[in-house]
Amino acid sequence: MSTALLVRREAAADRRTVEILVRDAFWNVYQPGATEHAVLHRLREDAAFIPELSLVAVLDGTIAGHVAGVRGVIHGRDGRDRSVITLGPIAVRPDLQRQGIGRALISRFIEVARSLQAPAVLLCGDPDYYGRLGFSPAERFGICTADRFYADALQALELHPGALEGAGGRYVEAPVFSSLTEDEIEAFDRNFEPREKLCDTPSQRRLLEIVARARPAED
């Protein structure tokens, strides 16, 4: 990979390019087609969105990747709510994947999140990949999904030692992640070049394997 890689804050002029990139990066990865570009579009107008954590990776003058940051919350079993940051979606242009761009985005994201005095970053993703970047299963901290499951895909990173001590409870993403309807996503997707939707891809099967390992959490 060229050494001319810059990670900077997303500008308003980048948005269309970023949405095309996100769509391309997620197309047929987790489901037929993609939803992440529509979610990102809606996220930017949501109160939970953190503009300082909307970052682009620029390689030789061209946008090669993007990551977004959103406020989330852990509803602790101790009755306390803890504000955390949700990382995602994160995307790298398909022809530039596996070259360290995603790692560079996440590294800068963590630096900025720490400067914002956030206690921790959580995300949903492949544990094999994010484990190599310092994340741990959220179950390690007693953190489960909103519907009370321990999920291997739910990963957490403390931004300072002990930040998640005693934080066991339900992690809840910003509602915008799940509020878009299929009709809204389809309508938004008509603003992009048509592409074929595929089922049963290797990455879709991988997701099903990870999801199948979810376990009910204790109350």
Phi, psi and omega in degrees: 000141176302150179278354183276060180250126180238133172250122183220171177291141178296139175257160180303325181291346181275346197299314180297315178301318181295318181295322175296316179298314181298317178301312180298319184293327184260357186298121180065013181283306183254346181197167173298128185078213180200155176238344191297326179293324177290320177298314179300317180302316179288324182303320186300337180260004184266146181297337181281345183292139180247100185303326181297340182255011172268100191242146174241146171260126182246119181248117181050042175086359182242136179293123185246346181192167182207148173220145178241154176233137186222146177287135172230182182213145170253119175272099187290151176294342178275005180088359182261138174264133181241123178283131178226177179249134173266127175266123175135157001288154173237135184215145174233139180308132187307321182284355181242010180288158180066032177235013176092002182290317177299318178299318179295320178298314182293321179300314180291321177304314181296319178301314181292317179301320178295322179292338178273006178067025176287144180281328187198160175242134176236155179202166171245121182189181182292119183297332179296320180286308186288336174298328179285348182254013175100356179279156179232158174302133180300336178301331178303329181259009182076021183262128179242176179286171181300329179264021170067052171232143167276121185238131179300330181289339181279111186243149183224150177221118174288136178270350165208151186305133177081006184297332181254013178297126180074014185268011182305136180161199184266124176270126183237121175285164173301137183304334183300336180296331184238007187271343181289135177274163177300322180295320179294319179295315179298319180296317179294321183293340178291351176279000184239167179297133180299142177220155180283135176266132182242146178251158172059043175280161179304320180290327175293321178293322177299318178298317180298324178296316181293315181297324182294344181272002180297145184229140178300139177269148176289152178285000000 
